[in-house]
Amino acid sequence: MRLFLIAIGTLAAGCTLSSSHGPTDDGSGGGGGGGGGSGGPVGRSFTAGRTTTATSPCPVFDEQNSPHTLDIEATDVFVDGTLADGVTVSNVPANQNTTAPNVTFSFNETWNSVEGFGFPQVHYTLWVDATSATGTAETSFAFDGTTATSCSVNWIVTLF
């Protein structure tokens, strides 16, 4: 019944949150990694969409706003199946308007533009609870293209 209410609340909030793990061995019925119905991020998978909010005078990269699949475990985050760096995870539910984030990590990407390749490390800060999942991301990296020598990008992250 609890899972049903969480699912209804999630749909009402306009988000689709799913778990990639089955019930835990402790009989709590929650997701893997001790996620048990707490509303926290552990044991859940999301598609992370990014919307640019600010950018430096750099070329537009094809991959700049590409979505990624996130799998959040108790001590690790996987981005498109690859282990992220600098991971911190708390399974306490978090809300961007009222609490500290409960997931932070960095991920190395490769971007392509007509002016060349960029190799940003994107830093994510996420807030996940039972009914919402939001966040921000940012990067700043050296780029030796014809229009700029460094690039920076900020995003709003939408998890669904």
DOVOMI-194257 format. One record per atom (N, C-alpha, C): residue number from 1; atom name; residue in one letter; x, y, z. Coordinates in pm, whole numbers, padded with zeros to 5 digits, m for minus. Example, Ala and Ser with C-alpha at 12.3 -4.5 7.8 and 13.67 -1.06 7.14 Angstrom:
+-----+-------+---------+--------+--------+--------+
! num ! atomo ! residuo !     xx !     yy !     zz !
+-----+-------+---------+--------+--------+--------+
!   1 !     N !       a !  01319 ! m00569 !  00780 !
!   1 !    CA !       a !  01230 ! m00450 !  00780 !
!   1 !     C !       a !  01320 ! m00330 !  00780 !
!   2 !     N !       s !  01285 ! m00225 !  00708 !
!   2 !    CA !       s !  01367 ! m00106 !  00714 !
!   2 !     C !       s !  01290 !  00003 !  00787 !
+-----+-------+---------+--------+--------+--------+
END
This chain:
+-----+-------+---------+--------+--------+--------+
! num ! atomo ! residuo !     xx !     yy !     zz !
+-----+-------+---------+--------+--------+--------+
!   1 !     N !       m !  00082 ! m00119 !  00000 !
!   1 !    CA !       m !  00000 !  00000 !  00000 !
!   1 !     C !       m !  00087 !  00126 !  00000 !
!   2 !     N !       r !  00195 !  00125 !  00080 !
!   2 !    CA !       r !  00284 !  00240 !  00088 !
!   2 !     C !       r !  00343 !  00271 ! m00049 !
!   3 !     N !       l !  00390 !  00168 ! m00122 !
!   3 !    CA !       l !  00447 !  00187 ! m00255 !
!   3 !     C !       l !  00343 !  00244 ! m00351 !
!   4 !     N !       f !  00219 !  00198 ! m00340 !
!   4 !    CA !       f !  00111 !  00250 ! m00424 !
!   4 !     C !       f !  00092 !  00400 ! m00399 !
!   5 !     N !       l !  00092 !  00443 ! m00272 !
!   5 !    CA !       l !  00075 !  00585 ! m00240 !
!   5 !     C !       l !  00193 !  00668 ! m00290 !
!   6 !     N !       i !  00313 !  00613 ! m00279 !
!   6 !    CA !       i !  00431 !  00683 ! m00331 !
!   6 !     C !       i !  00419 !  00698 ! m00482 !
!   7 !     N !       a !  00377 !  00592 ! m00550 !
!   7 !    CA !       a !  00362 !  00598 ! m00696 !
!   7 !     C !       a !  00257 !  00701 ! m00737 !
!   8 !     N !       i !  00145 !  00704 ! m00667 !
!   8 !    CA !       i !  00040 !  00803 ! m00698 !
!   8 !     C !       i !  00091 !  00944 ! m00675 !
!   9 !     N !       g !  00162 !  00966 ! m00563 !
!   9 !    CA !       g !  00219 !  01098 ! m00535 !
!   9 !     C !       g !  00321 !  01139 ! m00639 !
!  10 !     N !       t !  00399 !  01047 ! m00685 !
!  10 !    CA !       t !  00500 !  01075 ! m00787 !
!  10 !     C !       t !  00434 !  01113 ! m00918 !
!  11 !     N !       l !  00333 !  01040 ! m00958 !
!  11 !    CA !       l !  00263 !  01072 ! m01082 !
!  11 !     C !       l !  00194 !  01207 ! m01072 !
!  12 !     N !       a !  00136 !  01238 ! m00955 !
!  12 !    CA !       a !  00070 !  01366 ! m00936 !
!  12 !     C !       a !  00169 !  01481 ! m00946 !
!  13 !     N !       a !  00294 !  01457 ! m00907 !
!  13 !    CA !       a !  00398 !  01559 ! m00914 !
!  13 !     C !       a !  00454 !  01575 ! m01055 !
!  14 !     N !       g !  00412 !  01489 ! m01147 !
!  14 !    CA !       g !  00458 !  01500 ! m01285 !
!  14 !     C !       g !  00590 !  01431 ! m01311 !
!  15 !     N !       c !  00635 !  01348 ! m01220 !
!  15 !    CA !       c !  00762 !  01277 ! m01237 !
!  15 !     C !       c !  00736 !  01128 ! m01248 !
!  16 !     N !       t !  00823 !  01060 ! m01315 !
!  16 !    CA !       t !  00821 !  00915 ! m01318 !
!  16 !     C !       t !  00950 !  00868 ! m01255 !
!  17 !     N !       l !  00941 !  00808 ! m01140 !
!  17 !    CA !       l !  01057 !  00756 ! m01070 !
!  17 !     C !       l !  01046 !  00606 ! m01069 !
!  18 !     N !       s !  01156 !  00536 ! m01095 !
!  18 !    CA !       s !  01149 !  00391 ! m01097 !
!  18 !     C !       s !  01269 !  00333 ! m01025 !
!  19 !     N !       s !  01249 !  00216 ! m00973 !
!  19 !    CA !       s !  01358 !  00144 ! m00908 !
!  19 !     C !       s !  01402 !  00031 ! m00998 !
!  20 !     N !       s !  01533 !  00011 ! m01007 !
!  20 !    CA !       s !  01584 ! m00097 ! m01090 !
!  20 !     C !       s !  01612 ! m00221 ! m01006 !
!  21 !     N !       h !  01579 ! m00215 ! m00877 !
!  21 !    CA !       h !  01609 ! m00324 ! m00787 !
!  21 !     C !       h !  01481 ! m00382 ! m00730 !
!  22 !     N !       g !  01484 ! m00509 ! m00694 !
!  22 !    CA !       g !  01370 ! m00576 ! m00633 !
!  22 !     C !       g !  01369 ! m00555 ! m00484 !
!  23 !     N !       p !  01282 ! m00630 ! m00413 !
!  23 !    CA !       p !  01273 ! m00618 ! m00268 !
!  23 !     C !       p !  01406 ! m00653 ! m00202 !
!  24 !     N !       t !  01428 ! m00595 ! m00083 !
!  24 !    CA !       t !  01549 ! m00626 ! m00008 !
!  24 !     C !       t !  01531 ! m00758 !  00064 !
!  25 !     N !       d !  01641 ! m00816 !  00109 !
!  25 !    CA !       d !  01637 ! m00941 !  00182 !
!  25 !     C !       d !  01584 ! m00924 !  00323 !
!  26 !     N !       d !  01576 ! m00801 !  00372 !
!  26 !    CA !       d !  01532 ! m00781 !  00509 !
!  26 !     C !       d !  01381 ! m00778 !  00523 !
!  27 !     N !       g !  01310 ! m00800 !  00412 !
!  27 !    CA !       g !  01164 ! m00805 !  00417 !
!  27 !     C !       g !  01097 ! m00670 !  00419 !
!  28 !     N !       s !  01173 ! m00562 !  00404 !
!  28 !    CA !       s !  01112 ! m00430 !  00410 !
!  28 !     C !       s !  01033 ! m00398 !  00284 !
!  29 !     N !       g !  01058 ! m00473 !  00175 !
!  29 !    CA !       g !  00984 ! m00449 !  00052 !
!  29 !     C !       g !  01035 ! m00332 ! m00028 !
!  30 !     N !       g !  01140 ! m00266 !  00018 !
!  30 !    CA !       g !  01191 ! m00150 ! m00053 !
!  30 !     C !       g !  01293 ! m00188 ! m00157 !
!  31 !     N !       g !  01348 ! m00089 ! m00223 !
!  31 !    CA !       g !  01449 ! m00112 ! m00325 !
!  31 !     C !       g !  01578 ! m00159 ! m00263 !
!  32 !     N !       g !  01669 ! m00206 ! m00348 !
!  32 !    CA !       g !  01797 ! m00256 ! m00301 !
!  32 !     C !       g !  01879 ! m00146 ! m00236 !
!  33 !     N !       g !  01985 ! m00186 ! m00171 !
!  33 !    CA !       g !  02075 ! m00089 ! m00109 !
!  33 !     C !       g !  02017 ! m00026 !  00014 !
!  34 !     N !       g !  01915 ! m00087 !  00076 !
!  34 !    CA !       g !  01858 ! m00032 !  00199 !
!  34 !     C !       g !  01762 !  00081 !  00171 !
!  35 !     N !       g !  01718 !  00099 !  00047 !
!  35 !    CA !       g !  01630 !  00208 !  00012 !
!  35 !     C !       g !  01494 !  00197 !  00074 !
!  36 !     N !       g !  01455 !  00076 !  00118 !
!  36 !    CA !       g !  01326 !  00045 !  00174 !
!  36 !     C !       g !  01227 !  00155 !  00178 !
!  37 !     N !       g !  01141 !  00199 !  00111 !
!  37 !    CA !       g !  01035 !  00294 !  00117 !
!  37 !     C !       g !  01067 !  00428 !  00181 !
!  38 !     N !       s !  01194 !  00461 !  00205 !
!  38 !    CA !       s !  01228 !  00584 !  00276 !
!  38 !     C !       s !  01203 !  00708 !  00192 !
!  39 !     N !       g !  01192 !  00694 !  00063 !
!  39 !    CA !       g !  01178 !  00810 ! m00024 !
!  39 !     C !       g !  01311 !  00869 ! m00065 !
!  40 !     N !       g !  01420 !  00808 ! m00019 !
!  40 !    CA !       g !  01554 !  00854 ! m00057 !
!  40 !     C !       g !  01594 !  00799 ! m00193 !
!  41 !     N !       p !  01714 !  00831 ! m00237 !
!  41 !    CA !       p !  01757 !  00795 ! m00373 !
!  41 !     C !       p !  01813 !  00654 ! m00391 !
!  42 !     N !       v !  01856 !  00589 ! m00284 !
!  42 !    CA !       v !  01928 !  00462 ! m00297 !
!  42 !     C !       v !  01839 !  00355 ! m00359 !
!  43 !     N !       g !  01896 !  00286 ! m00459 !
!  43 !    CA !       g !  01825 !  00179 ! m00528 !
!  43 !     C !       g !  01733 !  00228 ! m00638 !
!  44 !     N !       r !  01744 !  00354 ! m00675 !
!  44 !    CA !       r !  01655 !  00410 ! m00778 !
!  44 !     C !       r !  01735 !  00447 ! m00902 !
!  45 !     N !       s !  01667 !  00445 ! m01015 !
!  45 !    CA !       s !  01725 !  00483 ! m01144 !
!  45 !     C !       s !  01645 !  00597 ! m01203 !
!  46 !     N !       f !  01715 !  00689 ! m01267 !
!  46 !    CA !       f !  01650 !  00806 ! m01327 !
!  46 !     C !       f !  01709 !  00834 ! m01464 !
!  47 !     N !       t !  01634 !  00901 ! m01547 !
!  47 !    CA !       t !  01688 !  00966 ! m01664 !
!  47 !     C !       t !  01705 !  01112 ! m01626 !
!  48 !     N !       a !  01826 !  01164 ! m01640 !
!  48 !    CA !       a !  01856 !  01302 ! m01603 !
!  48 !     C !       a !  01861 !  01387 ! m01728 !
!  49 !     N !       g !  01765 !  01477 ! m01740 !
!  49 !    CA !       g !  01764 !  01574 ! m01849 !
!  49 !     C !       g !  01827 !  01703 ! m01801 !
!  50 !     N !       r !  01906 !  01769 ! m01888 !
!  50 !    CA !       r !  01973 !  01893 ! m01850 !
!  50 !     C !       r !  01923 !  02007 ! m01938 !
!  51 !     N !       t !  01892 !  02121 ! m01875 !
!  51 !    CA !       t !  01853 !  02241 ! m01945 !
!  51 !     C !       t !  01953 !  02350 ! m01911 !
!  52 !     N !       t !  02020 !  02405 ! m02010 !
!  52 !    CA !       t !  02123 !  02507 ! m01988 !
!  52 !     C !       t !  02061 !  02633 ! m01930 !
!  53 !     N !       t !  02122 !  02685 ! m01822 !
!  53 !    CA !       t !  02078 !  02811 ! m01763 !
!  53 !     C !       t !  02180 !  02922 ! m01785 !
!  54 !     N !       a !  02307 !  02886 ! m01805 !
!  54 !    CA !       a !  02411 !  02985 ! m01831 !
!  54 !     C !       a !  02526 !  02916 ! m01904 !
!  55 !     N !       t !  02591 !  02991 ! m01993 !
!  55 !    CA !       t !  02706 !  02935 ! m02065 !
!  55 !     C !       t !  02801 !  03048 ! m02100 !
!  56 !     N !       s !  02929 !  03018 ! m02105 !
!  56 !    CA !       s !  03029 !  03117 ! m02144 !
!  56 !     C !       s !  03032 !  03125 ! m02297 !
!  57 !     N !       p !  03107 !  03220 ! m02351 !
!  57 !    CA !       p !  03115 !  03231 ! m02498 !
!  57 !     C !       p !  03192 !  03113 ! m02557 !
!  58 !     N !       c !  03125 !  03005 ! m02573 !
!  58 !    CA !       c !  03182 !  02882 ! m02625 !
!  58 !     C !       c !  03091 !  02830 ! m02736 !
!  59 !     N !       p !  03142 !  02745 ! m02821 !
!  59 !    CA !       p !  03053 !  02687 ! m02921 !
!  59 !     C !       p !  02949 !  02596 ! m02855 !
!  60 !     N !       v !  02843 !  02571 ! m02926 !
!  60 !    CA !       v !  02744 !  02475 ! m02877 !
!  60 !     C !       v !  02796 !  02336 ! m02909 !
!  61 !     N !       f !  02798 !  02251 ! m02809 !
!  61 !    CA !       f !  02842 !  02113 ! m02826 !
!  61 !     C !       f !  02720 !  02024 ! m02843 !
!  62 !     N !       d !  02729 !  01927 ! m02933 !
!  62 !    CA !       d !  02617 !  01837 ! m02959 !
!  62 !     C !       d !  02568 !  01769 ! m02831 !
!  63 !     N !       e !  02658 !  01734 ! m02742 !
!  63 !    CA !       e !  02624 !  01656 ! m02622 !
!  63 !     C !       e !  02588 !  01742 ! m02501 !
!  64 !     N !       q !  02592 !  01871 ! m02514 !
!  64 !    CA !       q !  02576 !  01963 ! m02401 !
!  64 !     C !       q !  02447 !  01942 ! m02323 !
!  65 !     N !       n !  02338 !  01915 ! m02390 !
!  65 !    CA !       n !  02210 !  01895 ! m02321 !
!  65 !     C !       n !  02158 !  01753 ! m02334 !
!  66 !     N !       s !  02247 !  01659 ! m02360 !
!  66 !    CA !       s !  02206 !  01519 ! m02374 !
!  66 !     C !       s !  02164 !  01462 ! m02239 !
!  67 !     N !       p !  02057 !  01382 ! m02235 !
!  67 !    CA !       p !  02017 !  01316 ! m02111 !
!  67 !     C !       p !  02110 !  01200 ! m02077 !
!  68 !     N !       h !  02113 !  01164 ! m01951 !
!  68 !    CA !       h !  02193 !  01051 ! m01904 !
!  68 !     C !       h !  02109 !  00964 ! m01811 !
!  69 !     N !       t !  02141 !  00836 ! m01805 !
!  69 !    CA !       t !  02075 !  00744 ! m01712 !
!  69 !     C !       t !  02159 !  00737 ! m01585 !
!  70 !     N !       l !  02094 !  00758 ! m01470 !
!  70 !    CA !       l !  02162 !  00752 ! m01341 !
!  70 !     C !       l !  02109 !  00633 ! m01262 !
!  71 !     N !       d !  02200 !  00554 ! m01208 !
!  71 !    CA !       d !  02166 !  00445 ! m01116 !
!  71 !     C !       d !  02234 !  00478 ! m00984 !
!  72 !     N !       i !  02153 !  00497 ! m00880 !
!  72 !    CA !       i !  02206 !  00541 ! m00751 !
!  72 !     C !       i !  02206 !  00424 ! m00653 !
!  73 !     N !       e !  02324 !  00395 ! m00602 !
!  73 !    CA !       e !  02341 !  00290 ! m00502 !
!  73 !     C !       e !  02385 !  00354 ! m00371 !
!  74 !     N !       a !  02401 !  00273 ! m00267 !
!  74 !    CA !       a !  02433 !  00326 ! m00134 !
!  74 !     C !       a !  02563 !  00406 ! m00131 !
!  75 !     N !       t !  02663 !  00365 ! m00208 !
!  75 !    CA !       t !  02791 !  00436 ! m00207 !
!  75 !     C !       t !  02841 !  00473 ! m00346 !
!  76 !     N !       d !  02766 !  00440 ! m00450 !
!  76 !    CA !       d !  02809 !  00466 ! m00587 !
!  76 !     C !       d !  02696 !  00525 ! m00671 !
!  77 !     N !       v !  02734 !  00598 ! m00773 !
!  77 !    CA !       v !  02641 !  00645 ! m00876 !
!  77 !     C !       v !  02700 !  00602 ! m01010 !
!  78 !     N !       f !  02616 !  00543 ! m01094 !
!  78 !    CA !       f !  02657 !  00505 ! m01229 !
!  78 !     C !       f !  02585 !  00596 ! m01328 !
!  79 !     N !       v !  02661 !  00653 ! m01421 !
!  79 !    CA !       v !  02608 !  00740 ! m01525 !
!  79 !     C !       v !  02623 !  00664 ! m01656 !
!  80 !     N !       d !  02512 !  00630 ! m01717 !
!  80 !    CA !       d !  02515 !  00552 ! m01841 !
!  80 !     C !       d !  02600 !  00426 ! m01824 !
!  81 !     N !       g !  02594 !  00366 ! m01705 !
!  81 !    CA !       g !  02666 !  00243 ! m01677 !
!  81 !     C !       g !  02810 !  00259 ! m01633 !
!  82 !     N !       t !  02861 !  00383 ! m01627 !
!  82 !    CA !       t !  02999 !  00409 ! m01587 !
!  82 !     C !       t !  03003 !  00472 ! m01449 !
!  83 !     N !       l !  03092 !  00425 ! m01364 !
!  83 !    CA !       l !  03104 !  00475 ! m01227 !
!  83 !     C !       l !  03144 !  00622 ! m01226 !
!  84 !     N !       a !  03069 !  00703 ! m01150 !
!  84 !    CA !       a !  03100 !  00845 ! m01134 !
!  84 !     C !       a !  03208 !  00864 ! m01028 !
!  85 !     N !       d !  03266 !  00984 ! m01023 !
!  85 !    CA !       d !  03371 !  01019 ! m00927 !
!  85 !     C !       d !  03314 !  01105 ! m00815 !
!  86 !     N !       g !  03386 !  01107 ! m00700 !
!  86 !    CA !       g !  03352 !  01199 ! m00590 !
!  86 !     C !       g !  03210 !  01184 ! m00540 !
!  87 !     N !       v !  03162 !  01063 ! m00529 !
!  87 !    CA !       v !  03021 !  01037 ! m00496 !
!  87 !     C !       v !  02996 !  01053 ! m00346 !
!  88 !     N !       t !  02888 !  01123 ! m00313 !
!  88 !    CA !       t !  02831 !  01122 ! m00178 !
!  88 !     C !       t !  02682 !  01093 ! m00193 !
!  89 !     N !       v !  02633 !  01000 ! m00113 !
!  89 !    CA !       v !  02491 !  00963 ! m00117 !
!  89 !     C !       v !  02439 !  00952 !  00025 !
!  90 !     N !       s !  02325 !  01013 !  00050 !
!  90 !    CA !       s !  02252 !  00997 !  00174 !
!  90 !     C !       s !  02113 !  00947 !  00136 !
!  91 !     N !       n !  02062 !  00848 !  00206 !
!  91 !    CA !       n !  01930 !  00796 !  00172 !
!  91 !     C !       n !  01819 !  00870 !  00246 !
!  92 !     N !       v !  01851 !  00980 !  00311 !
!  92 !    CA !       v !  01750 !  01064 !  00375 !
!  92 !     C !       v !  01686 !  01148 !  00265 !
!  93 !     N !       p !  01552 !  01150 !  00253 !
!  93 !    CA !       p !  01487 !  01231 !  00150 !
!  93 !     C !       p !  01531 !  01377 !  00158 !
!  94 !     N !       a !  01545 !  01441 !  00042 !
!  94 !    CA !       a !  01588 !  01581 !  00037 !
!  94 !     C !       a !  01501 !  01660 ! m00060 !
!  95 !     N !       n !  01482 !  01786 ! m00028 !
!  95 !    CA !       n !  01403 !  01876 ! m00112 !
!  95 !     C !       n !  01486 !  02001 ! m00137 !
!  96 !     N !       q !  01498 !  02041 ! m00262 !
!  96 !    CA !       q !  01584 !  02152 ! m00301 !
!  96 !     C !       q !  01548 !  02282 ! m00230 !
!  97 !     N !       n !  01423 !  02300 ! m00194 !
!  97 !    CA !       n !  01380 !  02424 ! m00130 !
!  97 !     C !       n !  01403 !  02426 !  00020 !
!  98 !     N !       t !  01429 !  02309 !  00082 !
!  98 !    CA !       t !  01433 !  02307 !  00228 !
!  98 !     C !       t !  01550 !  02233 !  00291 !
!  99 !     N !       t !  01622 !  02150 !  00217 !
!  99 !    CA !       t !  01728 !  02070 !  00279 !
!  99 !     C !       t !  01854 !  02067 !  00194 !
! 100 !     N !       a !  01958 !  02013 !  00253 !
! 100 !    CA !       a !  02083 !  01992 !  00179 !
! 100 !     C !       a !  02061 !  01881 !  00076 !
! 101 !     N !       p !  02142 !  01877 ! m00030 !
! 101 !    CA !       p !  02128 !  01771 ! m00131 !
! 101 !     C !       p !  02161 !  01634 ! m00072 !
! 102 !     N !       n !  02106 !  01528 ! m00133 !
! 102 !    CA !       n !  02138 !  01394 ! m00084 !
! 102 !     C !       n !  02220 !  01312 ! m00185 !
! 103 !     N !       v !  02252 !  01369 ! m00301 !
! 103 !    CA !       v !  02340 !  01301 ! m00397 !
! 103 !     C !       v !  02428 !  01407 ! m00463 !
! 104 !     N !       t !  02559 !  01383 ! m00459 !
! 104 !    CA !       t !  02652 !  01468 ! m00535 !
! 104 !     C !       t !  02755 !  01376 ! m00602 !
! 105 !     N !       f !  02800 !  01415 ! m00721 !
! 105 !    CA !       f !  02902 !  01337 ! m00792 !
! 105 !     C !       f !  02951 !  01416 ! m00911 !
! 106 !     N !       s !  03059 !  01368 ! m00971 !
! 106 !    CA !       s !  03115 !  01427 ! m01092 !
! 106 !     C !       s !  03127 !  01318 ! m01197 !
! 107 !     N !       f !  03118 !  01359 ! m01324 !
! 107 !    CA !       f !  03126 !  01263 ! m01433 !
! 107 !     C !       f !  03200 !  01326 ! m01551 !
! 108 !     N !       n !  03298 !  01253 ! m01604 !
! 108 !    CA !       n !  03376 !  01301 ! m01719 !
! 108 !     C !       n !  03301 !  01271 ! m01849 !
! 109 !     N !       e !  03289 !  01374 ! m01932 !
! 109 !    CA !       e !  03220 !  01359 ! m02060 !
! 109 !     C !       e !  03312 !  01400 ! m02173 !
! 110 !     N !       t !  03276 !  01363 ! m02295 !
! 110 !    CA !       t !  03345 !  01405 ! m02417 !
! 110 !     C !       t !  03241 !  01471 ! m02506 !
! 111 !     N !       w !  03266 !  01596 ! m02543 !
! 111 !    CA !       w !  03173 !  01671 ! m02627 !
! 111 !     C !       w !  03241 !  01705 ! m02761 !
! 112 !     N !       n !  03157 !  01723 ! m02863 !
! 112 !    CA !       n !  03205 !  01753 ! m02997 !
! 112 !     C !       n !  03136 !  01877 ! m03051 !
! 113 !     N !       s !  03212 !  01965 ! m03116 !
! 113 !    CA !       s !  03154 !  02080 ! m03186 !
! 113 !     C !       s !  03229 !  02098 ! m03316 !
! 114 !     N !       v !  03183 !  02190 ! m03399 !
! 114 !    CA !       v !  03252 !  02216 ! m03525 !
! 114 !     C !       v !  03392 !  02272 ! m03501 !
! 115 !     N !       e !  03416 !  02326 ! m03380 !
! 115 !    CA !       e !  03546 !  02384 ! m03347 !
! 115 !     C !       e !  03640 !  02287 ! m03276 !
! 116 !     N !       g !  03592 !  02168 ! m03243 !
! 116 !    CA !       g !  03679 !  02072 ! m03176 !
! 116 !     C !       g !  03609 !  01998 ! m03063 !
! 117 !     N !       f !  03689 !  01924 ! m02989 !
! 117 !    CA !       f !  03636 !  01844 ! m02879 !
! 117 !     C !       f !  03655 !  01916 ! m02746 !
! 118 !     N !       g !  03562 !  01891 ! m02655 !
! 118 !    CA !       g !  03573 !  01938 ! m02517 !
! 118 !     C !       g !  03566 !  01818 ! m02425 !
! 119 !     N !       f !  03634 !  01829 ! m02311 !
! 119 !    CA !       f !  03640 !  01717 ! m02216 !
! 119 !     C !       f !  03601 !  01766 ! m02077 !
! 120 !     N !       p !  03475 !  01801 ! m02057 !
! 120 !    CA !       p !  03434 !  01855 ! m01927 !
! 120 !     C !       p !  03414 !  01748 ! m01821 !
! 121 !     N !       q !  03441 !  01786 ! m01696 !
! 121 !    CA !       q !  03398 !  01707 ! m01583 !
! 121 !     C !       q !  03276 !  01781 ! m01528 !
! 122 !     N !       v !  03159 !  01716 ! m01536 !
! 122 !    CA !       v !  03034 !  01779 ! m01494 !
! 122 !     C !       v !  03004 !  01740 ! m01350 !
! 123 !     N !       h !  02979 !  01841 ! m01266 !
! 123 !    CA !       h !  02951 !  01823 ! m01124 !
! 123 !     C !       h !  02800 !  01833 ! m01100 !
! 124 !     N !       y !  02742 !  01729 ! m01042 !
! 124 !    CA !       y !  02599 !  01722 ! m01017 !
! 124 !     C !       y !  02568 !  01738 ! m00869 !
! 125 !     N !       t !  02459 !  01807 ! m00838 !
! 125 !    CA !       t !  02404 !  01819 ! m00704 !
! 125 !     C !       t !  02255 !  01788 ! m00716 !
! 126 !     N !       l !  02209 !  01684 ! m00646 !
! 126 !    CA !       l !  02070 !  01638 ! m00661 !
! 126 !     C !       l !  01997 !  01632 ! m00528 !
! 127 !     N !       w !  01867 !  01656 ! m00536 !
! 127 !    CA !       w !  01776 !  01644 ! m00422 !
! 127 !     C !       w !  01667 !  01544 ! m00463 !
! 128 !     N !       v !  01655 !  01435 ! m00388 !
! 128 !    CA !       v !  01558 !  01331 ! m00423 !
! 128 !     C !       v !  01475 !  01299 ! m00300 !
! 129 !     N !       d !  01342 !  01298 ! m00316 !
! 129 !    CA !       d !  01253 !  01247 ! m00213 !
! 129 !     C !       d !  01149 !  01158 ! m00280 !
! 130 !     N !       a !  01046 !  01121 ! m00209 !
! 130 !    CA !       a !  00947 !  01027 ! m00262 !
! 130 !     C !       a !  00867 !  01083 ! m00379 !
! 131 !     N !       t !  00853 !  01216 ! m00387 !
! 131 !    CA !       t !  00765 !  01274 ! m00489 !
! 131 !     C !       t !  00836 !  01368 ! m00587 !
! 132 !     N !       s !  00963 !  01398 ! m00563 !
! 132 !    CA !       s !  01032 !  01487 ! m00656 !
! 132 !     C !       s !  01180 !  01451 ! m00665 !
! 133 !     N !       a !  01240 !  01488 ! m00775 !
! 133 !    CA !       a !  01382 !  01466 ! m00797 !
! 133 !     C !       a !  01432 !  01578 ! m00887 !
! 134 !     N !       t !  01514 !  01666 ! m00831 !
! 134 !    CA !       t !  01562 !  01782 ! m00904 !
! 134 !     C !       t !  01711 !  01801 ! m00878 !
! 135 !     N !       g !  01771 !  01893 ! m00949 !
! 135 !    CA !       g !  01911 !  01920 ! m00923 !
! 135 !     C !       g !  01969 !  02027 ! m01011 !
! 136 !     N !       t !  02100 !  02044 ! m00995 !
! 136 !    CA !       t !  02177 !  02137 ! m01076 !
! 136 !     C !       t !  02304 !  02065 ! m01120 !
! 137 !     N !       a !  02367 !  02119 ! m01222 !
! 137 !    CA !       a !  02496 !  02066 ! m01269 !
! 137 !     C !       a !  02576 !  02184 ! m01323 !
! 138 !     N !       e !  02708 !  02168 ! m01319 !
! 138 !    CA !       e !  02795 !  02274 ! m01369 !
! 138 !     C !       e !  02927 !  02215 ! m01414 !
! 139 !     N !       t !  02992 !  02287 ! m01505 !
! 139 !    CA !       t !  03126 !  02249 ! m01548 !
! 139 !     C !       t !  03201 !  02373 ! m01592 !
! 140 !     N !       s !  03331 !  02363 ! m01587 !
! 140 !    CA !       s !  03420 !  02465 ! m01641 !
! 140 !     C !       s !  03544 !  02389 ! m01689 !
! 141 !     N !       f !  03584 !  02411 ! m01814 !
! 141 !    CA !       f !  03695 !  02332 ! m01869 !
! 141 !     C !       f !  03769 !  02412 ! m01975 !
! 142 !     N !       a !  03894 !  02375 ! m01993 !
! 142 !    CA !       a !  03978 !  02438 ! m02096 !
! 142 !     C !       a !  03931 !  02393 ! m02233 !
! 143 !     N !       f !  03928 !  02489 ! m02327 !
! 143 !    CA !       f !  03890 !  02459 ! m02465 !
! 143 !     C !       f !  03973 !  02546 ! m02556 !
! 144 !     N !       d !  04040 !  02485 ! m02650 !
! 144 !    CA !       d !  04129 !  02560 ! m02738 !
! 144 !     C !       d !  04067 !  02572 ! m02877 !
! 145 !     N !       g !  03942 !  02619 ! m02881 !
! 145 !    CA !       g !  03874 !  02639 ! m03009 !
! 145 !     C !       g !  03901 !  02779 ! m03060 !
! 146 !     N !       t !  03835 !  02814 ! m03168 !
! 146 !    CA !       t !  03860 !  02945 ! m03228 !
! 146 !     C !       t !  03786 !  03058 ! m03158 !
! 147 !     N !       t !  03684 !  03028 ! m03077 !
! 147 !    CA !       t !  03607 !  03136 ! m03014 !
! 147 !     C !       t !  03633 !  03151 ! m02865 !
! 148 !     N !       a !  03697 !  03054 ! m02800 !
! 148 !    CA !       a !  03717 !  03062 ! m02656 !
! 148 !     C !       a !  03833 !  02973 ! m02613 !
! 149 !     N !       t !  03893 !  03007 ! m02500 !
! 149 !    CA !       t !  03997 !  02922 ! m02444 !
! 149 !     C !       t !  03949 !  02847 ! m02320 !
! 150 !     N !       s !  03833 !  02883 ! m02271 !
! 150 !    CA !       s !  03772 !  02808 ! m02161 !
! 150 !     C !       s !  03621 !  02816 ! m02176 !
! 151 !     N !       c !  03554 !  02717 ! m02122 !
! 151 !    CA !       c !  03409 !  02710 ! m02131 !
! 151 !     C !       c !  03352 !  02683 ! m01993 !
! 152 !     N !       s !  03234 !  02735 ! m01968 !
! 152 !    CA !       s !  03161 !  02699 ! m01847 !
! 152 !     C !       s !  03013 !  02691 ! m01881 !
! 153 !     N !       v !  02946 !  02595 ! m01819 !
! 153 !    CA !       v !  02804 !  02572 ! m01845 !
! 153 !     C !       v !  02737 !  02540 ! m01711 !
! 154 !     N !       n !  02618 !  02594 ! m01689 !
! 154 !    CA !       n !  02534 !  02561 ! m01574 !
! 154 !     C !       n !  02401 !  02507 ! m01625 !
! 155 !     N !       w !  02347 !  02409 ! m01554 !
! 155 !    CA !       w !  02219 !  02348 ! m01594 !
! 155 !     C !       w !  02125 !  02336 ! m01475 !
! 156 !     N !       i !  01997 !  02327 ! m01507 !
! 156 !    CA !       i !  01896 !  02272 ! m01417 !
! 156 !     C !       i !  01882 !  02127 ! m01460 !
! 157 !     N !       v !  01879 !  02035 ! m01364 !
! 157 !    CA !       v !  01867 !  01893 ! m01395 !
! 157 !     C !       v !  01726 !  01847 ! m01354 !
! 158 !     N !       t !  01659 !  01782 ! m01447 !
! 158 !    CA !       t !  01527 !  01725 ! m01421 !
! 158 !     C !       t !  01541 !  01573 ! m01426 !
! 159 !     N !       l !  01501 !  01507 ! m01320 !
! 159 !    CA !       l !  01510 !  01362 ! m01313 !
! 159 !     C !       l !  01372 !  01301 ! m01335 !
! 160 !     N !       f !  01363 !  01207 ! m01425 !
! 160 !    CA !       f !  01236 !  01138 ! m01449 !
! 160 !     C !       f !  01261 !  00994 ! m01480 !
+-----+-------+---------+--------+--------+--------+
END
